[in-house]
Amino acid sequence: MRITRVLSAAALMLGLAAAPAAADSSPSPSASPDGDAPTRAGTSFRTATEIEQGQTATADGSAGDYLYWSFPADAGQRPTVKATVKLPETHAAETWQVDVYDGLRRRQACQYGAQTRTAAADAASVELTCVLRTVRAWSEPWANDPLPGTYYVRLTVTDLATADLGLPVGAEVRADSKDIGGSAAVDGSLTEPLVPGIAVTSRAQGGGSESESDSGSAVLSAIEPEDGWSSGWWSDRWVWTALGGVLAALAGIGGYALTRGSGRPSRVPPGA
């Protein structure tokens, strides 16, 4: 009876511990409606257009242009970048590619996905996907691991017929992330996220004159995750730690119950 009560209490503890993990692993809603998403793209790292995760950004450009966007990614997330290029009605075969760079402008390899694709002649569109490795909270200086901070998306054509150079194209880009959880946790963290990205903003928003707004001013990137950088202290590692402790306690109780016997001495002393 005592062991039954202990098992019931342990099951209740595990249920309470797993509830926050289930809530934390559920996908977060879109940061903002698509109606608020940007409708233009930058032409360099410096002028990359900022987007939030869950937004579908659009832009018009010309074949041969470099199109840039930036988005935030925090520790424990596995970002997925999807890009769709809408091509003109008549064109030759051409190859498009999407690249992702971290806050130090280091090119990050795609774990899987069609990063480069060739569109057949007169194809209406081409779709690209890049799934990055899980963002780590800390890494060795010599490593090329993805770290928390700003990530840049660059979309461009790599193989194009000369006659198609400059033809109008449309682009759609979306960045999402999957929360990996405690399996990607490390014993360390960055003091500050890698957000050295530069965005050009208009001084007119701050009340500057029209002449000042034409030139613009360079400021550090202001984008960050919806809940702030590394705000989620909860990890499913807490669940596994609690589970290990409970199992160890149950093993000790079970071992004691099996070895203590009935409680009566095995031998009866003489004259008893």
N, C-alpha and C positions, 0 to 999 in steps of 0.2 A: 504493500500500500504506500509506503514511504517513497519507494522508487517511482511508483506511478505518479505521485504528486510532483516529484522532481522533474520527471520527463514532461509533464504538462506545463510546468513553469518555464522549462527550457524552450519548449515550442512557442510559448507566448513571447518570450524574449526575442527569439529569432524573427517572429512575425513583426514585432515592433521595429526591429533593426532593419529588416528588409524593406519596410514601407517607404522610408525616405529614399532608398536607393532606387526603387521603382519609380518614384516621382521624379527623381533627378535624371533618370535615363530616358524619360519621355521626351519626344521631340518638341522643341520650343517653337512657338508660333512665329510667323514672319515678322521681321522687325518693323515693317511699315507696309502699307498697301502699295501695290505696283504703280498706282497712280502717282505716288510720290517718288518713284524711282527716277534716276537720271536718264536723260535722253541724248546725251552726248558722251564722247570719250576723249581722253587726253591723247596727246601725240608723243609723250615722253614720260619717263619716271616722274619728272618734276611736275608735270601737269596732269598726272593720272587722276581720273574722276573717282571720287570716293563713293562706294556703295556699301550697304549693310548686307549681312548674310540674310538670305531669303528674298532679296529683291531681284527682279529681272530688269536689268539695265539695257537700254537700247541706244543705238547710235547709227548715224549715216556717215559713210565715208567713201573712199575711192580705192579700187584695187591697187595695191602697192603701198598703202598707208600703214603705219604702225598705230594700233589702237591700244590704249592703256586704261585700266581700271585698278582700284585698290580696295581691299577689304580687310577687316580685323579677324584674327584667329587666335584663340587662347589655348592654353595647355590642356591636353586631354581630348582635343577635337581632331577629327580627321576630315579636312576640307575636301570638297568635291567641286570643281569648276566645270561648268558646261557652257559651251558657246555654239551659237548657230549663226551661220553666215548666209544671208539671202542674196543670191547671185542674179545678175541681169538675165533677160530672156535669152540672149544670144551671146555665147562665149565659148572659148576653147577649153580643153581640160586644164585645170589649175589645182595646185596643192596649197592647203591652208594649215596653219599650225597655231596652237595655243601654248604659251609658256607661262609658268608661275615662278615668281621670285620672292624671296623673303625680305625682311626689313633691311638686311645688309646688301640687298640686290644680288644675292647668290641664287643662281637658278636651281630650283628644286625638282628632282626627278619625280615623274609620275609613277606611283606604285602600280597602277593599271589604268586602262582606259585608252581610247583612240585619241591620242594627242595630235597626230598628224593624219590628215585624210586628203585624198585626191578626188575632186568632183569631176565627173565625166562632162563631156561637152554638152552644153545647154541644160545641165542639171539645175533644178530650181534652188537648191540649198545644200549645205554641207554641215554636219553636226560633229562637234569635237568634245571630248571629255578628258579631264585630268583629275585623278584621285591621288592626293598627296599622302605621304606618310603621316602618322599621328604626331601632332605638335607636342614637343617635350617641354617640361618646365625648366629643364637645365641640361647642359651638354658640355662636353669637353671643348676647349677653344679650337682644337684642330679638327673637330668633327663638323660635318655639314648637315647636322640634324635640323629639322624645322623647329623654330623657337617661337614663343608668343610674340605677337606684334603685327605690323602691317604686312600684307602680302599683295604683290602686284601681278596683274594679269595682262599679258601682252598677246594680242591677236594680229596675225599678219599672214600674207601669202608668201610662200617660199618658192613656188614654181609657177610662172605666169607667162603667157604668150605676150609678145611685145604689143600686138594689136589690142589686147585687153587691158593694158596698163591705163589706169585712170577711170575705168568704167565705174559707175555708181554701185555700191553694195550696201546692204543693211546688216547690222550685227545685233545679236542678243546675247547677253552674258549673265549668268546666275552663279552665285557661290553659296553652297550649303555645307553643313558640317554634321558629322555623327559623333556623339559623345562616347568615347571609348571607355572611360572610367578608370578604375584602379589598376587595371592591367597595364596601363601605360604610365603609371605614376613612378616618379624617381625621387630619390632622397636629396632634393635640392631645388632651387628656384632662382630665376633671375631677379635682380633688384628692381629693374624696370623693363617693360616690354620693348622690343625692338621696333620703334616707330620713328625712324629718321626720315621717313617719306616726306616730301614737300608737296604742298598743294597751293595753287595760286588762287587767292581769294580777292574779291573786289573790296576796296576801301570804301566804296559807296555804301556798303551795308553798315559800316560804322560811322556814317555821317561825313565821310570825306568829300572833297570836291570832285567834280567830273573829270578834271585833268588827272587827279590822283588815281581815280578808279580805272582809268584807261591803262595805266602802267601795272596796277595790281601790286600786291605785296606777298612775299613768300612766308608761310608760317608752317610750323610743324603740324603733321597730320592730326586731326582731332577725332578721328573715328576710333571706336572701341566697342567691345562686346556690350550687349544690352545690359548685363548685370555687372559690368566692370571687369577689369583684368583679374583673373584667377580668384573670382569671388566665391566660387563654389568649393567650400571647404570639405563638403561631404564627398566620400568616395566609397565604392563598394568594397574597398579593402577593409573598411571598418566592419562590414558584414562578415567577411571571411575571418577577420581577427576574432570577432565575438563568437563565431561558430567554432573556431579552433579552441577557444577557452571553454565553451560549453561542453564540447566533446571530451576535452581533457578532464573536466570535472565529472562528467558521467562515467568515464572510464575508471576514475578513481573510486567513485561510489560503487560501481558494479564490481570492481575487484575486491573492495572491502566486504561487500555482501557475500561474495562467493567464498572468501577465505576465512571468514570468522566462524563459520559453522553454525550449529544450533545454540551455541552459548554454554553448553554443558561440558564438563571435563571429559576427556576420552578415557581416563582411568579413574576407578573408584579407590580411594586410599583404604588400606587395611583397617578393619574394625569400624568402618563407616556403617 
